[in-house]
Amino acid sequence: TGPPGAAMISERLRRNIEAIELREQNGKPLRTITISIGIALFESAADRHPDTLIKRADEALYMCKEKGRNCIYYYNYQEERMISTRNGKLEE
């Protein structure tokens, strides 16, 4: 899966988790559960070290946390920058 597919899958997961309605035993609603996702992909045959992939995904995840959480960021390897996703699509 390339960046658009990863963004679509991640957004679907984020929405599904956000839609879960948890309640206490007495029926009182609990706070909404959300997730933030950092996406990184192996994008070059010369750059396939697992530590690099994890570092980039971690950087994208921290960008989510800086931007308010409950979001998805993709580490764009070619341009060394982060791209956010909205509605499962990559946005500049």
TITI-632051 format. One record per residue: residue in one letter; residue number from 1; z, y, x of N, C-alpha, C, O, CB in turn. Coordinates in nm, 4 decimals. Last residue first. Glycine has a CB too. Layout:
! residues N
(r 'a', NUM, (Z, Y, X), (Z, Y, X), (Z, Y, X), (Z, Y, X), (Z, Y, X)) ...
//
This chain:
! residues 92
(r 'e', 92, (0.1432, 1.8669, -0.1763), (0.1490, 1.9436, -0.0510), (0.2569, 2.0476, -0.0597), (0.2780, 2.1228, 0.0355), (0.0141, 2.0101, -0.0199)) (r 'e', 91, (0.2403, 1.5644, -0.3219), (0.2150, 1.7076, -0.3363), (0.2274, 1.7744, -0.2005), (0.3142, 1.7396, -0.1206), (0.3128, 1.7718, -0.4381)) (r 'l', 90, (0.1508, 1.2501, -0.4527), (0.1884, 1.3282, -0.3359), (0.1498, 1.4738, -0.3583), (0.0408, 1.5033, -0.4073), (0.1214, 1.2725, -0.2080)) (r 'k', 89, (0.2817, 1.1313, -0.7598), (0.1676, 1.1788, -0.6813), (0.2172, 1.2626, -0.5653), (0.3141, 1.3373, -0.5784), (0.0698, 1.2602, -0.7689)) (r 'g', 88, (0.4903, 1.0690, -0.9264), (0.4250, 0.9597, -0.8563), (0.3043, 1.0007, -0.7759), (0.2305, 0.9148, -0.7277), (0.3852, 0.8568, -0.9523)) (r 'n', 87, (0.5927, 1.3108, -1.0165), (0.5230, 1.2236, -1.1103), (0.4411, 1.1160, -1.0404), (0.3351, 1.0763, -1.0890), (0.4334, 1.3054, -1.1993)) (r 'r', 86, (0.5772, 1.4227, -0.6940), (0.6121, 1.4596, -0.8308), (0.5280, 1.3724, -0.9217), (0.4065, 1.3620, -0.9049), (0.5883, 1.6132, -0.8590)) (r 't', 85, (0.6917, 1.4145, -0.3612), (0.6145, 1.3542, -0.4695), (0.6667, 1.4068, -0.6017), (0.7861, 1.4319, -0.6177), (0.6220, 1.1992, -0.4648)) (r 's', 84, (0.6447, 1.6000, -0.0540), (0.7231, 1.5539, -0.1688), (0.6316, 1.4873, -0.2703), (0.5095, 1.5023, -0.2653), (0.7999, 1.6714, -0.2342)) (r 'i', 83, (0.6083, 1.5401, 0.2851), (0.5378, 1.5712, 0.1614), (0.6219, 1.5168, 0.0472), (0.6654, 1.4017, 0.0504), (0.3924, 1.5106, 0.1600)) (r 'm', 82, (0.6752, 1.6558, 0.6152), (0.7179, 1.5871, 0.4948), (0.6343, 1.6328, 0.3757), (0.5947, 1.7490, 0.3668), (0.8670, 1.6117, 0.4686)) (r 'r', 81, (0.4886, 1.6033, 0.9220), (0.5575, 1.6851, 0.8230), (0.5912, 1.6010, 0.7011), (0.5420, 1.4893, 0.6856), (0.4718, 1.8066, 0.7828)) (r 'e', 80, (0.2920, 1.5178, 1.1127), (0.4328, 1.5353, 1.1488), (0.5029, 1.6294, 1.0519), (0.5690, 1.7244, 1.0939), (0.4452, 1.5887, 1.2919)) (r 'e', 79, (0.0416, 1.4483, 1.0423), (0.0668, 1.5918, 1.0541), (0.2110, 1.6230, 1.0909), (0.2494, 1.7396, 1.0996), (0.0317, 1.6611, 0.9248)) (r 'q', 78, (0.0501, 1.1703, 1.0442), (-0.0608, 1.2396, 1.1095), (-0.0330, 1.3870, 1.1326), (-0.0788, 1.4445, 1.2314), (-0.1856, 1.2248, 1.0277)) (r 'y', 77, (0.2789, 1.0979, 0.8917), (0.2696, 1.0681, 1.0346), (0.1648, 1.1537, 1.1050), (0.1896, 1.2041, 1.2145), (0.2375, 0.9215, 1.0548)) (r 'n', 76, (0.4663, 1.2267, 0.6606), (0.3245, 1.2257, 0.6951), (0.3115, 1.2153, 0.8467), (0.3311, 1.3128, 0.9193), (0.2522, 1.3536, 0.6412)) (r 'y', 75, (0.7045, 1.0805, 0.4813), (0.6843, 1.1311, 0.6165), (0.5373, 1.1155, 0.6515), (0.4890, 1.0038, 0.6701), (0.7750, 1.0564, 0.7196)) (r 'y', 74, (0.7805, 1.1754, 0.1563), (0.6965, 1.0888, 0.2396), (0.6803, 1.1551, 0.3755), (0.6461, 1.2731, 0.3836), (0.5568, 1.0624, 0.1728)) (r 'y', 73, (1.0480, 1.1796, -0.0721), (0.9702, 1.2467, 0.0311), (0.9003, 1.1417, 0.1151), (0.9540, 1.0340, 0.1412), (1.0597, 1.3377, 0.1192)) (r 'i', 72, (1.1760, 1.2139, -0.3955), (1.1080, 1.1260, -0.3001), (1.0336, 1.2127, -0.1997), (0.9646, 1.3076, -0.2372), (1.0100, 1.0276, -0.3727)) (r 'c', 71, (1.4957, 1.2652, -0.5569), (1.3547, 1.2949, -0.5302), (1.3009, 1.1955, -0.4280), (1.3715, 1.1060, -0.3814), (1.3370, 1.4411, -0.4794)) (r 'n', 70, (1.7744, 1.3081, -0.5804), (1.6944, 1.2565, -0.6917), (1.5468, 1.2912, -0.6750), (1.4822, 1.3401, -0.7676), (1.7461, 1.3118, -0.8244)) (r 'r', 69, (1.8436, 1.6105, -0.3799), (1.8556, 1.4695, -0.4204), (1.7673, 1.4352, -0.5398), (1.6957, 1.5200, -0.5930), (2.0002, 1.4371, -0.4539)) (r 'g', 68, (1.8053, 1.8608, -0.2679), (1.8763, 1.8491, -0.3940), (1.8880, 1.7088, -0.4493), (1.9399, 1.6918, -0.5596), (1.8109, 1.9325, -0.4929)) (r 'k', 67, (1.6980, 1.8818, -0.0179), (1.6259, 1.9467, -0.1275), (1.6905, 1.9240, -0.2637), (1.6344, 1.9648, -0.3655), (1.4839, 1.8974, -0.1309)) (r 'e', 66, (1.8548, 1.7246, 0.1470), (1.8537, 1.8694, 0.1685), (1.7935, 1.9433, 0.0491), (1.8341, 2.0555, 0.0186), (1.7755, 1.9034, 0.2957)) (r 'k', 65, (1.7840, 1.4729, 0.0510), (1.9216, 1.5187, 0.0335), (1.9320, 1.6696, 0.0530), (2.0091, 1.7358, -0.0165), (2.0147, 1.4466, 0.1312)) (r 'c', 64, (1.5179, 1.4625, 0.1358), (1.5530, 1.4540, -0.0067), (1.6909, 1.5120, -0.0310), (1.7109, 1.5909, -0.1233), (1.5477, 1.3083, -0.0558)) (r 'm', 63, (1.5567, 1.4627, 0.4100), (1.4876, 1.5762, 0.3486), (1.5168, 1.5782, 0.1984), (1.5381, 1.6849, 0.1409), (1.3340, 1.5686, 0.3749)) (r 'y', 62, (1.6674, 1.2120, 0.4425), (1.7525, 1.3289, 0.4643), (1.6883, 1.4555, 0.4085), (1.7590, 1.5461, 0.3642), (1.7814, 1.3463, 0.6134)) (r 'l', 61, (1.4342, 1.0603, 0.3923), (1.5499, 1.0498, 0.3029), (1.6425, 1.1703, 0.3198), (1.6909, 1.2248, 0.2207), (1.6274, 0.9191, 0.3298)) (r 'a', 60, (1.2791, 1.1284, 0.6149), (1.2314, 1.1632, 0.4800), (1.3465, 1.1576, 0.3796), (1.3546, 1.2424, 0.2907), (1.1174, 1.0675, 0.4359)) (r 'e', 59, (1.4370, 1.0164, 0.8156), (1.4125, 1.1609, 0.8153), (1.3653, 1.2072, 0.6774), (1.4067, 1.3126, 0.6292), (1.3081, 1.1984, 0.9228)) (r 'd', 58, (1.4139, 0.7462, 0.7428), (1.5448, 0.8102, 0.7409), (1.5301, 0.9626, 0.7376), (1.6029, 1.0303, 0.6649), (1.6275, 0.7669, 0.8632)) (r 'a', 57, (1.1450, 0.7037, 0.7936), (1.1949, 0.6877, 0.6561), (1.3302, 0.7571, 0.6415), (1.3574, 0.8196, 0.5390), (1.2070, 0.5369, 0.6186)) (r 'r', 56, (1.1496, 0.7438, 1.0740), (1.0718, 0.8324, 0.9866), (1.1179, 0.8237, 0.8412), (1.1285, 0.9259, 0.7733), (0.9230, 0.7980, 0.9956)) (r 'k', 55, (1.3164, 0.5312, 1.1572), (1.3512, 0.6708, 1.1892), (1.2777, 0.7663, 1.0956), (1.3380, 0.8602, 1.0435), (1.3167, 0.7036, 1.3372)) (r 'i', 54, (1.1677, 0.3089, 1.0723), (1.3003, 0.3351, 1.0142), (1.3415, 0.4794, 1.0386), (1.3964, 0.5436, 0.9490), (1.4059, 0.2392, 1.0732)) (r 'l', 53, (0.9419, 0.3344, 1.2408), (0.9277, 0.3347, 1.0956), (1.0603, 0.3701, 1.0279), (1.0635, 0.4523, 0.9364), (0.8778, 0.1978, 1.0466)) (r 't', 52, (1.0613, 0.3084, 1.4914), (0.9900, 0.4316, 1.4561), (0.9765, 0.4431, 1.3058), (0.9975, 0.5505, 1.2494), (0.8512, 0.4358, 1.5223)) (r 'd', 51, (1.1576, 0.0467, 1.4824), (1.2518, 0.1573, 1.4969), (1.1889, 0.2914, 1.4592), (1.2553, 0.3777, 1.4018), (1.3038, 0.1630, 1.6396)) (r 'p', 50, (0.9193, -0.1101, 1.4697), (1.0081, -0.0985, 1.3536), (1.1072, 0.0178, 1.3626), (1.1377, 0.0806, 1.2612), (1.0843, -0.2264, 1.3364)) (r 'h', 49, (0.6141, 0.0127, 1.5883), (0.7485, -0.0282, 1.6274), (0.8433, -0.0073, 1.5088), (0.8476, 0.1022, 1.4528), (0.7970, 0.0518, 1.7526)) (r 'r', 48, (0.3424, 0.0766, 1.5786), (0.3983, -0.0230, 1.4876), (0.5353, -0.0726, 1.5303), (0.5679, -0.1895, 1.5097), (0.3049, -0.1393, 1.4762)) (r 'd', 47, (0.1163, 0.2445, 1.6711), (0.2498, 0.2933, 1.6373), (0.3168, 0.1989, 1.5383), (0.3451, 0.2383, 1.4252), (0.2426, 0.4357, 1.5791)) (r 'a', 46, (-0.1385, 0.1630, 1.6993), (-0.0645, 0.1896, 1.8224), (0.0813, 0.2265, 1.7959), (0.1604, 0.2383, 1.8895), (-0.1318, 0.3008, 1.9001)) (r 'a', 45, (-0.2308, 0.1549, 1.4434), (-0.2132, 0.0277, 1.5125), (-0.1307, 0.0457, 1.6393), (-0.0608, -0.0463, 1.6817), (-0.3491, -0.0341, 1.5463)) (r 's', 44, (-0.0716, 0.3624, 1.2102), (-0.1548, 0.3535, 1.3288), (-0.1271, 0.2198, 1.3971), (-0.0120, 0.1773, 1.4068), (-0.1282, 0.4729, 1.4256)) (r 'e', 43, (0.1087, 0.3701, 1.0102), (-0.0208, 0.4335, 0.9859), (-0.1154, 0.4253, 1.1043), (-0.2273, 0.4762, 1.0983), (-0.0007, 0.5766, 0.9491)) (r 'f', 42, (0.3545, 0.2334, 0.8347), (0.2835, 0.2113, 0.9605), (0.1431, 0.2654, 0.9382), (0.0676, 0.2124, 0.8567), (0.2822, 0.0573, 1.0034)) (r 'l', 41, (0.5308, 0.4873, 0.6477), (0.4387, 0.3738, 0.6566), (0.3897, 0.3572, 0.7992), (0.3836, 0.4535, 0.8755), (0.3194, 0.3922, 0.5611)) (r 'a', 40, (0.8047, 0.5969, 0.4579), (0.7337, 0.6014, 0.5857), (0.6491, 0.4752, 0.5921), (0.6914, 0.3688, 0.5470), (0.8331, 0.6118, 0.7092)) (r 'i', 39, (0.9992, 0.7716, 0.2245), (0.8860, 0.6815, 0.2479), (0.8299, 0.7049, 0.3878), (0.8104, 0.8189, 0.4299), (0.7754, 0.7022, 0.1407)) (r 'g', 38, (1.3104, 0.7845, 0.0817), (1.2315, 0.8311, 0.1951), (1.1244, 0.7280, 0.2252), (1.1545, 0.6109, 0.2486), (1.3209, 0.8563, 0.3198)) (r 'i', 37, (1.4511, 0.8661, -0.2261), (1.3750, 0.7673, -0.1492), (1.2982, 0.8373, -0.0381), (1.2297, 0.9369, -0.0614), (1.2779, 0.6882, -0.2408)) (r 's', 36, (1.7424, 0.8797, -0.4211), (1.6465, 0.9519, -0.3386), (1.5800, 0.8479, -0.2498), (1.6444, 0.7536, -0.2038), (1.7153, 1.0667, -0.2538)) (r 'i', 35, (1.8555, 0.8227, -0.7546), (1.8297, 0.7788, -0.6175), (1.7355, 0.8775, -0.5498), (1.6594, 0.9487, -0.6153), (1.7698, 0.6355, -0.6151)) (r 't', 34, (2.1211, 0.8402, -0.9998), (1.9923, 0.8802, -0.9438), (1.9773, 0.8212, -0.8043), (2.0745, 0.7756, -0.7440), (1.9790, 1.0347, -0.9397)) (r 'i', 33, (2.2873, 0.7994, -1.3033), (2.2666, 0.7472, -1.1689), (2.1284, 0.7918, -1.1223), (2.0308, 0.7823, -1.1968), (2.2804, 0.5907, -1.1651)) (r 't', 32, (2.4808, 1.0203, -1.4983), (2.3508, 0.9616, -1.4698), (2.3447, 0.9150, -1.3239), (2.3918, 0.9840, -1.2334), (2.2381, 1.0630, -1.4992)) (r 'r', 31, (2.8191, 0.9388, -1.5903), (2.7184, 1.0256, -1.5278), (2.5895, 0.9486, -1.5022), (2.5905, 0.8265, -1.4866), (2.7719, 1.0846, -1.3958)) (r 'l', 30, (2.8718, 0.7620, -1.8999), (2.9040, 0.7943, -1.7613), (2.7951, 0.8866, -1.7065), (2.6923, 0.9083, -1.7705), (2.9170, 0.6645, -1.6745)) (r 'p', 29, (2.9717, 0.8004, -2.2400), (2.8671, 0.7945, -2.1369), (2.9210, 0.8309, -1.9984), (3.0051, 0.9197, -1.9840), (2.7520, 0.8883, -2.1735)) (r 'k', 28, (3.2028, 0.5925, -2.4049), (3.1799, 0.7246, -2.3466), (3.0745, 0.7140, -2.2360), (3.0859, 0.6288, -2.1479), (3.3128, 0.7844, -2.2908)) (r 'g', 27, (3.2697, 0.3396, -2.4861), (3.1426, 0.3950, -2.5305), (3.1092, 0.5313, -2.4737), (2.9980, 0.5806, -2.4926), (3.1422, 0.4036, -2.6766)) (r 'n', 26, (3.4856, 0.2192, -2.3765), (3.5073, 0.2889, -2.5040), (3.3803, 0.3561, -2.5568), (3.3836, 0.4220, -2.6608), (3.6167, 0.3931, -2.4877)) (r 'q', 25, (3.3871, 0.1296, -2.1350), (3.4156, 0.0305, -2.2398), (3.4367, 0.0955, -2.3750), (3.4088, 0.0341, -2.4781), (3.5382, -0.0513, -2.2032)) (r 'e', 24, (3.1297, 0.3700, -2.0494), (3.2604, 0.3099, -2.0313), (3.2827, 0.2103, -2.1443), (3.2050, 0.2069, -2.2398), (3.3728, 0.4181, -2.0279)) (r 'r', 23, (2.7813, 0.3215, -1.9818), (2.8907, 0.3689, -2.0659), (3.0203, 0.2991, -2.0269), (3.0206, 0.1859, -1.9785), (2.8593, 0.3452, -2.2151)) (r 'l', 22, (2.4630, 0.4181, -1.8592), (2.5875, 0.3435, -1.8420), (2.6968, 0.4062, -1.9274), (2.7035, 0.5282, -1.9428), (2.6300, 0.3400, -1.6931)) (r 'e', 21, (2.1388, 0.4053, -1.8910), (2.2512, 0.4711, -1.9581), (2.3745, 0.3821, -1.9481), (2.3874, 0.2832, -2.0202), (2.2175, 0.5018, -2.1071)) (r 'i', 20, (1.8693, 0.4651, -1.6808), (1.9776, 0.3719, -1.7151), (2.0936, 0.4503, -1.7758), (2.1401, 0.5489, -1.7187), (2.0251, 0.2917, -1.5895)) (r 'a', 19, (1.6894, 0.6510, -1.5891), (1.6929, 0.6250, -1.7334), (1.8043, 0.5297, -1.7764), (1.8307, 0.5152, -1.8958), (1.5609, 0.5690, -1.7772)) (r 'e', 18, (1.7041, 0.6421, -1.3135), (1.7551, 0.7616, -1.3806), (1.7715, 0.7387, -1.5315), (1.8577, 0.8001, -1.5944), (1.6612, 0.8801, -1.3553)) (r 'i', 17, (1.5676, 0.4026, -1.2703), (1.7103, 0.4115, -1.2398), (1.7727, 0.5308, -1.3115), (1.8833, 0.5202, -1.3645), (1.7325, 0.4227, -1.0876)) (r 'n', 16, (1.3097, 0.4781, -1.3509), (1.3793, 0.3667, -1.4171), (1.5296, 0.3707, -1.3917), (1.6091, 0.3451, -1.4821), (1.3226, 0.2328, -1.3692)) (r 'r', 15, (1.2498, 0.6861, -1.1675), (1.2604, 0.7130, -1.3115), (1.3377, 0.6031, -1.3849), (1.4212, 0.6319, -1.4707), (1.1209, 0.7274, -1.3725)) (r 'r', 14, (1.2451, 0.5415, -0.9243), (1.3362, 0.6540, -0.9431), (1.3574, 0.6841, -1.0915), (1.4705, 0.7052, -1.1354), (1.2826, 0.7780, -0.8714)) (r 'l', 13, (1.0357, 0.3564, -0.9739), (1.1716, 0.3086, -0.9480), (1.2741, 0.4200, -0.9738), (1.3771, 0.3965, -1.0370), (1.1838, 0.2571, -0.8026)) (r 'r', 12, (0.8230, 0.5383, -0.9963), (0.8547, 0.4481, -1.1078), (0.9984, 0.3959, -1.0939), (1.0731, 0.3920, -1.1916), (0.7538, 0.3292, -1.1128)) (r 'e', 11, (0.8279, 0.6478, -0.7402), (0.8559, 0.7324, -0.8561), (0.8913, 0.6487, -0.9782), (0.9804, 0.6852, -1.0550), (0.7359, 0.8217, -0.8871)) (r 's', 10, (0.7551, 0.4236, -0.5867), (0.8854, 0.4874, -0.5674), (0.9236, 0.5742, -0.6867), (1.0391, 0.5740, -0.7293), (0.8847, 0.5715, -0.4403)) (r 'i', 9, (0.4937, 0.3776, -0.6785), (0.5973, 0.2741, -0.6944), (0.7365, 0.3358, -0.6833), (0.8254, 0.3035, -0.7620), (0.5799, 0.1622, -0.5882)) (r 'm', 8, (0.3724, 0.6215, -0.5982), (0.3713, 0.5790, -0.7384), (0.4816, 0.4761, -0.7643), (0.5548, 0.4876, -0.8626), (0.2334, 0.5202, -0.7759)) (r 'a', 7, (0.4088, 0.6199, -0.3193), (0.4655, 0.7287, -0.4006), (0.4752, 0.6869, -0.5469), (0.5757, 0.7142, -0.6125), (0.3799, 0.8567, -0.3876)) (r 'a', 6, (0.2609, 0.3951, -0.2495), (0.4048, 0.3974, -0.2220), (0.4740, 0.5053, -0.3049), (0.5847, 0.4846, -0.3547), (0.4307, 0.4210, -0.0721)) (r 'g', 5, (0.0066, 0.4847, -0.3252), (0.0664, 0.3689, -0.3911), (0.2172, 0.3634, -0.3708), (0.2921, 0.3311, -0.4630), (0.0030, 0.2411, -0.3397)) (r 'p', 4, (-0.0333, 0.7022, -0.1453), (-0.0338, 0.7227, -0.2910), (0.0314, 0.6069, -0.3672), (0.1040, 0.6299, -0.4639), (-0.1769, 0.7414, -0.3400)) (r 'p', 3, (-0.0006, 0.5684, 0.1194), (0.0899, 0.6717, 0.0692), (0.0842, 0.6936, -0.0826), (0.1901, 0.7030, -0.1446), (0.0593, 0.8003, 0.1378)) (r 'g', 2, (-0.0879, 0.2169, 0.0572), (-0.0923, 0.3429, 0.1305), (0.0027, 0.4440, 0.0691), (0.0783, 0.4110, -0.0223), (-0.2344, 0.3988, 0.1329)) (r 't', 1, (0.0000, -0.1183, 0.0841), (0.0000, 0.0000, 0.0000), (0.0000, 0.1235, 0.0878), (0.0787, 0.1337, 0.1819), (0.1210, 0.0004, -0.0952)) 
//
